[in-house]
Amino acid sequence: MPAGPLTPFVSPIVTDCAAVGVGAVCGALARHNIGRVAADKIASNPERFSHLTGWHTAGINVLGSFVLGGVFGSPVVDPAAAVNNNIPQAAAAASKGTTNAVKFGLSPRQKLMVGVGFCGSFTTFSTFSVDVVNMITKGQMVKAAAYVATNNVGGFAAAAMGMMFVRKLCGC
């Protein structure tokens, strides 16, 4: 029997799908639990917190934008090199014309798991849309406009901050 780890052959498509699925389950559970905690808090004192109904979705969308910005901004590393603690620092430094070493990166599969899987199920445009329509239907135009602005402007700003944060972290 050959030395080394025994890894059965699994199609890359299958492992990519599994990575997206694991990320999606984690993102959906995180969103559900944040919504449950927010609903419980609002129900505990509706006179004090009822104006916050639905705003947890905006917070989730902004946070998810930050995370996805970080995922997008992180350099791609070869998974085999990362396992051996041999991130292709020279190639990254040479492409930027600098000697700074890459300190962090994600493999393509990690980007799929966190970006497509986790962020895709954690953030939610459909809930955002229903919240806005409900606010408009109730005549809460100012609240609806603030909610749209928070989700959109906050999301764009958070995505940019996530990208900048990761690029600063990894020196790229």
N, C-alpha and C positions, 0 to 999 in steps of 0.2 A: 504494500500500500504506500503511495507517495506521501512524503512529509508535507505538512502545511494544512491549512484549514480545509475542511470538506465542505464545499459549497456546491449545491446542486445547480444545474443550469436553469435559470429563470429568465425569460424574455425581458429585455429592458422596458418594453411597453407595459408588461405586467407590474414591474417594480415602480415605474412611473405612476401608473394608476393607483397602486397601493400607497405611494407617498402622498398623492393628491387626496386619497380617501382618508388617510390618517390625519392629515392636516385639516380636512373639511370637518371631520368628526370633532376634533379639538376646537376649531373655530365656532362651530354651531353650539357646542356645549358651553363655551365661554360666553357667547352672545345670550344664550338662554338663561344662564345663571346671573349675568349682569341684569337682564330684564326682570328676572324674578326678584332679585334683591331690591331693585328700584321700585317695583310694584309693591313689595312688602313695606318698604319705607314710606311710600306715598299713602298706602292703606293704613299705616299706623297713626298717621296724623294728617288726614286729608285737608283740613283747613290750612295747615302750614305748607304742605308739599304738593297739593293738587296742581298748581301751576307748572310743576316740573314733569307732568305726564308726557311721555314720549321723548323727552330730551335725552334720555339715556341712549337712544338710537343715534342722535347727533354725536354724542361723546364716543360711541362705538365707531361710527364712521370716520371721525377725525383721528382716533387712535389707530384704526386700521389703515388709514392713509399714511400715517407716520411709519407704521411697520412696513407697509408695502413700499414706501419710498426708500426705507433702509434696505430692504431686500433688493430692490432695483439698483440702488447705489453701491451695493457690495460687489467686490470683484468676484468673478467666477474662478473657482479653483478646481484642479483635477482631484477627484475624490481619492485616487490612489496616492497622490503626493501628499494630500492632507492627512491621510492615515499614517503615513510615514514621517509626519512632521516636516515635510519637504515642500512647502508651498512654493510655487514657481516665482520666487522673489526676483530673480535676475531678469526674467522676461518682463515682469510688470515694471520693474525699475527702468529697464532699457527702453520700453515703449514710452515712458514719460520723460526719458532723458535725465533721470535722477538716480541716486543710489539709495533712496528710501526703500526699505523692505516692506512688503505687504504683510501686515500682522493679522489679517482677518479676511475671510472670504467664504463663500458658499458654493457648494457643488451645484450643478444644474438641477439635480434631483432635490436638493434642499430648497432651492429657489421655487421649484414646483410645489413642494410640500407646504412651505410657509406662504408663498405668494398666491398661488392659485388655490390651494387647499384651504389653509387657515384663513387668510384674508378674504378669500372669495365667499366663505360661509360666515365669517365673523361680521363683515360689513354687509349692509343690506340696502340696496336702492329701492326695492319694492316696499319695505316697511316705511322708509323715508317718504316715498310717494304717497302711500296711504295716509300717513300722518299729516302731510301737507293738505291733501284733499279734505280730510276730516276737520282740520283747522279752518279752512276756507268755508266749508259747509256750515260751520258753527259761527261764521262771521268774524273769526279771529284773524283778520288780515295782517295786523302788525306782528302778531305771534308767528304766523305762517311765513311772512317775509324774513323775520329774524331767524327762523328755523332754516329756511332755504339758504340764507347768507352764512349761517354758522356751518352748515353741512358743506357748502360749496367753497367758500373762502377759507374756512377752517381746514377743510380737506386738502385744498391746494397748498396752503401754507404748511400743514403738517407733513404732506408728502415731500415738499422741498426741504423741510427741516430734517426729516428722516434720511434723505439722500445726503445732505450736508454732514449730518452726524456720523453716518457710517463712513463716508469718505474721509472725514477727519480722523475717525477711529483707526482706519486701516492705512492712513497715510497715502491715499491715492487721489 
